[in-house]
Amino acid sequence: MEINIVSSTQLSINHLSYKLIKIKIMLKVKNHRDFACFDYISTTSKHYKLGDVVFKVEDNEVGVIIQIHDEREFRSDMFGNFCVSEVKPAKLSDVKKYRNDLLNDLT
């Protein structure tokens, strides 16, 4: 599991200062190569990394990112090529419901 700070905001209430932090928790597998048939050539992206677990809402599918084509285009082990706008980071509840066999491979 990877935790990234997305944004933070300073808040003052009754002369006390608080920092609100928005985080993104990304489920990852231990080894993305275990889910790929080939050794794909990949680049990097600010959106996702190899091994990240994503959820395709339209089809209720959970996939592991096994290739990064460019900043916004990826390949998963379950639903092939997709655009960043088609998926969101998978939640543990998504994995339990739609791809329970992946639980042992999560970091």
C-alpha positions as CSV (number, residue, x, y, z in Angstrom):
1,M,0.0,0.0,0.0
2,E,1.3,3.4,-0.9
3,I,0.1,6.6,0.7
4,N,0.5,9.9,-1.1
5,I,-0.3,13.4,0.2
6,V,-2.6,15.0,-2.4
7,S,-3.0,18.4,-0.8
8,S,-3.0,20.1,2.6
9,T,-4.9,23.1,4.0
10,Q,-4.2,25.2,7.1
11,L,-7.2,25.8,9.3
12,S,-7.6,27.9,12.4
13,I,-10.4,27.4,14.9
14,N,-10.6,29.2,18.2
15,H,-6.9,30.4,17.9
16,L,-5.8,26.8,17.3
17,S,-4.2,25.9,14.1
18,Y,-4.9,22.6,12.3
19,K,-3.5,21.1,9.1
20,L,-6.0,19.2,7.0
21,I,-4.3,16.6,4.8
22,K,-6.0,14.9,1.9
23,I,-4.3,11.6,1.1
24,K,-4.6,9.0,-1.6
25,I,-4.0,5.3,-0.7
26,M,-2.9,3.2,-3.6
27,L,-3.1,-0.6,-3.3
28,K,-0.1,-2.3,-5.0
29,V,0.9,-5.9,-5.7
30,K,4.2,-7.3,-4.6
31,N,5.5,-8.0,-8.1
32,H,3.6,-6.7,-11.2
33,R,5.6,-9.1,-13.4
34,D,3.7,-12.0,-11.9
35,F,0.6,-10.6,-13.7
36,A,2.1,-10.0,-17.1
37,C,2.6,-12.4,-20.0
38,F,5.5,-10.4,-21.4
39,D,8.2,-8.1,-20.2
40,Y,6.5,-4.9,-21.5
41,I,8.4,-1.7,-22.2
42,S,7.1,1.1,-20.0
43,T,7.6,4.7,-19.3
44,T,6.5,6.6,-16.1
45,S,3.4,8.5,-15.2
46,K,2.3,10.8,-12.4
47,H,-1.1,9.1,-12.2
48,Y,-0.1,5.4,-11.7
49,K,2.9,3.2,-11.3
50,L,3.5,-0.4,-12.3
51,G,1.8,-2.7,-9.9
52,D,-0.9,-0.3,-8.8
53,V,-4.3,-1.9,-8.5
54,V,-7.1,0.0,-10.3
55,F,-10.9,-0.4,-10.6
56,K,-12.8,0.0,-13.8
57,V,-16.1,1.3,-12.6
58,E,-18.0,0.8,-15.9
59,D,-17.3,-3.0,-15.9
60,N,-16.8,-3.6,-12.1
61,E,-13.3,-5.0,-12.9
62,V,-10.1,-4.9,-10.8
63,G,-6.8,-4.8,-12.6
64,V,-3.1,-4.6,-12.0
65,I,-1.1,-2.0,-14.1
66,I,1.5,-4.0,-16.0
67,Q,2.5,-1.4,-18.6
68,I,2.6,2.4,-18.8
69,H,2.3,3.6,-22.4
70,D,2.4,7.4,-21.6
71,E,1.2,9.8,-19.0
72,R,-2.5,8.8,-19.5
73,E,-2.5,5.4,-21.2
74,F,-1.9,2.1,-19.5
75,R,-2.3,-1.7,-19.8
76,S,-3.9,-3.9,-17.1
77,D,-3.7,-7.6,-16.7
78,M,-7.5,-7.9,-16.7
79,F,-9.0,-5.4,-19.2
80,G,-6.1,-4.5,-21.5
81,N,-5.4,-1.0,-22.6
82,F,-7.2,1.9,-20.9
83,C,-7.1,5.7,-20.4
84,V,-6.6,7.2,-16.9
85,S,-10.2,8.6,-17.0
86,E,-11.7,5.1,-17.2
87,V,-10.4,3.9,-13.8
88,K,-9.9,5.0,-10.2
89,P,-7.6,3.6,-7.5
90,A,-9.1,0.3,-6.3
91,K,-10.3,0.1,-2.7
92,L,-9.8,-3.0,-0.6
93,S,-13.6,-3.5,-0.7
94,D,-13.4,-3.6,-4.5
95,V,-10.7,-6.2,-4.4
96,K,-12.6,-8.3,-1.9
97,K,-15.8,-8.1,-3.9
98,Y,-14.5,-8.4,-7.5
99,R,-11.1,-10.1,-7.3
100,N,-10.6,-11.8,-4.0
101,D,-7.7,-14.0,-5.3
102,L,-5.6,-10.8,-5.5
103,L,-5.6,-10.3,-1.7
104,N,-2.5,-12.5,-1.0
105,D,-0.5,-10.5,-3.6
106,L,-1.1,-7.0,-2.1
107,T,1.8,-5.3,-0.4
